[in-house]
Amino acid sequence: MQFLKTLLWVVIAVFLAILGSRNWHDVTMNLWGDIQVDIKLPFLVIILFLIGWLPTYLLFRAKLWRVRTRLDNFERQQAAAQPIAPAPAAVEEDVLS
């Protein structure tokens, strides 16, 4: 199964490399005022992808961290609320003489 996952990632990487090399040309972006920037198309796509993906990923990680913290606090409260069972009394054996 690990081989198939690796093969899938290799196929995706090769596809993206071919796509990037075929579209390797300048794109002119008009910024505010008279400022213009020339950027390669694959870099523009990667930057825009990260701008969209990164905030969502950070929100997900923050929510996951908050849930784990709450769960740890709950488990600590449950452990503190359970009474500690006393040790069993030592049983003395009667020796018949």
N, C-alpha and C positions, 0 to 999 in steps of 0.2 A: 504494500500500500504506500509506503514511503517513496518507492520508486515512481509510482504514478504521480504523486504530489510534486516530486522534483521534476519530472518530465513536463508536467503542466506549467510549472513556473518557468522552465527553460523555453517552452513554446511561447509563452506570453512575453518573455524578455526578448526573444528573437523577433517576434511580431512588432513589438514596440520599437526595437532598434531599426528595423526595416522601415516602419512608418516614419520615424524621426529622420532617417537619412533621405527618404524620398521627399519630405516636406522641409528640407533645410534651406529656407530662404528668409529674407528679412521681411518683417512686418513693421510698418510705421504706425506708431501710436501717437495720437494727438492728445497731449496733456493740457493743462490749463494754460491760458495765454497762447503764446507762440512757441511753446516748448513741444518738440517732437522727439520721440525716442525710437530708434531702430533696434528691434530685438528679433532673434531667431524664433520661428514659430514653435518648435518643440519646447523651448524654454518658457515661452508664454503659456503654453498649455499646462506645463508642470506647475508654474507659479499660480495660475488660476485654480488648478486642482487643489493645491495646498491651501489656498485662501478659503476654499469651500469646505475642505475636509478637516483641517486642523481645529477650528473652533468646536465642531461637533465632537471630535475625538476628545478634546480637553474636557468638554462638558460630561461626556460619558465617563471618563476616568474620575472626574470629581464626584459624580454621583456614585460610582462604584466604591470610591474611598469612603464616602459618607455612610453608605450601607454597611461596609465592613466595620467601620468604627462603631456604629449603632449595635451591630451584632456582637462585637467584642464586649461592649458595655453591658448588653443584656446577659451574655454568658457569665460575666463577672458577678452581676447582681444575682443570678440564679445560683451560682456557686456559694455566694455569701448567705443566701436565704435558706439553704438546705442545712438542717441541723447535723452536727457531727455526731455520728453514732458512737456511743461509749464502747470502749474495748470490752470484749466478753470477759466475765469474771472467771478467774482461775478455778478450775474444778479440782477439788482435792479428792484423791482416791483413798478410800478407807481400806486399810490393810487388816485383813482378818488374821488374828493370831490363834 
